[in-house]
Amino acid sequence: MPDRPPYYLTTPIYYVNARPHLGTAYSTIVTDTIARYKRAQGFDVFFLTGTDEHGQKIERSAKATNCTPQEFVDKVSEEFRALWKTLELTNDGFIRTTEPRHKQGVQRLFTLLKERGYIYKGTYTGQYCVSDEAWVDVGPGEPCPDCGRITETVTEENYFFKLSAFERKLLELYEEQPDFIRPETRRNEVLSFVRGGLRDLSISRPSFSWGIPFPGDEKHVIYVWMDALANYITALGWGSADDSKYQRFWADDRLRAEGAPLHIIGKEISRFHCVYWPAVLMAAGLPLPKSIFAHGWLLFDQNKMSKSRGNVVRAETIHDVLGNDALRYFLLREVVFGQDGNFTFDALVQRYNGDLANGYGNLVSRTLAMVRSVYAHSHTEGRPSEKSASPQRKAPASDLSRLVEEVIADTRRYFDNFEFSRGLERIWELVAATDGYLTRTTPWKLIKQQGTVLGPTPELDEILYNAVEAIRIITALVQPVIPEAAKTVWQQLGLGKINEFDAASLRWGQWNLGAELGPKIETPLFPRAEKDAVTRMKEIEENRPQSALEQALSSIPTVRVEPSATSPTSNAPTDKPAEKADTTAPEAGPKPLAVETPSTPATVSTPAAVPGQITIDDFTKVELRVAQVKVAERVPKADKLLRLEVDLGSETRQILAGIAESYEPESLIGRKVIVVANLAPRKMRGLESNGMLLAGSIEGGKAVLASFLEDVPLGAKVK
Ligand code: MSP
């Protein structure tokens, strides 16, 4: 067998301070889809996932559940493994950061960085939350984002990584390899973060023990993110006696020609993967990953699904009611990869019934039923005959085959670009076209005349050949997304094991004339979901008994978090700077609103305002709404301005805000803000601004954006 080219792809490794849920499953399912797609294209794939088990949060969670940290991480890590099994994910490796192979590798890596002169000892000054025993990423005097208590400015001796030495090299990397970070929005955020200047990174913690000891100074442990990022190579045996996997799946240059190694991550952890990780590898003299793709968030009720918000849906529920394929199809079809997407049970059932049960499932079952009835379990006589093919019959068939060829090419292009939603949309055009072809050619009329089933005719041969061939191709294309159904259909078509099929060679006309179908399967591929499916899933979610561990986990106090990108202004080593609670109270009251005094007289019921005051009617003229920042970037040659795109629930607007001196653009992504929604548009620096953000103004003219302590849906009126 010729040597298949290697392909390596990874998910983030999941924190074990929460059980897996649909949000975490999303990253893994998407990566699994890419892994299956690449395998079908002939690659020798290594797909890695795992769990991130060190750090103070884990130590605290263990304490809260009356376990030792090791007992705790063993249990939760096992839950991840078990769920991935239930979801039939095909990861080739599973790494845990508490495994000896990982610890050894990390220590090697840090020894190497020290030897190469990229690590030094220094002092770190930052904000420390005594109550939480954690560094927090806030300014002096600001409250702790976790517990809201006042933080202290503390100075501590730490090891530092010379991140600043890589500023130029990283910028060159992003420049030379535009695909290093995708999608474009994330690339822009990372670019502006690095362009803003890189400070050296504190990479050790002296004050707690649940981590990997710093080589040569065991009083310190390695900062959890540095420990975690190294998993991508320690899992391949880097730094161990047997590094053959590392050589094949990381060092081999053939990978890079194919866009690998590929890291699939959530958007909030872009900075760690696109800045720190390549810098560490550069410092160690090791090859870089080829591509990092940051996907969006799965939202539930318009908010990031996360344990801290308590708005999680369990993947098991969907698995139990509609099956794995339904979940995979929904996530890949409904959520545009790279953007946030909302999960609702209604939308899931709608997609399932519309596209799977009534669409693909129905097409397969009615076509195969006709083939079986005509050829009585064998397709041997079903040879299209040139002589009998009438022109009217041939024209639509050749339309279908042309469309098939186009769809094969388009789907490949879309899937290569990770545009799954568009690829699936295109494949379902083929499902609809095949349905339409059958409706036009009405083979059932040719099969049954006056109640009797007639044997094959050349005309029937041709119609059924075309329909079967279209189904075969649809199935091969859709296999990475709905593998269970594809496997069954492939067997029913008599084609054997779908994972042995070389999808790279897929073309119209490969169906073997007369080939025998596989044994009939009585159960429908996608039984139609009944009206109560949504209620059932909701009930399961509400009533599912919690395991002892779950109960313990849910009793751990968690913070209400705002979806927010990382805060690049500080390199402070927090356990999870990605999730920042939005409790940064404005230090001064909000600036008075710049509202023009209305010229209309006050109504009878509203007393006229005395000079300097406005009436309630005046105030209600100002339409204040909750919005979420989707895009934030600097405006060239305008030091103070940021260009934002904010989502008001029903529409997205561009707003120019004079907050560039107070906020790094990427720290705003996902943040909820209050917008003056009915402000007349105005132009600034040639760009139209449609609204204004509310902010407190503190000394020095800095702005502190107004926000909420509770969650508020997008578009909600503020009054
Ligand atoms: N442990 C770090 C990653 C270290 S990688 C070297 C971490 N873990 S996490 O458990 O918090 O998140 C892991 C992944 O799950 C992230 O990519 C994150 O985006 C993803 N998701 C968690 N909730 C999610 C949604 N609601 N939607 C989509 N992905 C989500 O960060």
Residues whose N, C-alpha, C, O or C-beta is under 5 A from the ligand:
A	BS01	MSP	P12 I13 Y14 Y15 G23 T24 Y26 S27 D52 A228 L229 I265 G266 K267 I269 G296 W297 L298 K304 M305 S306
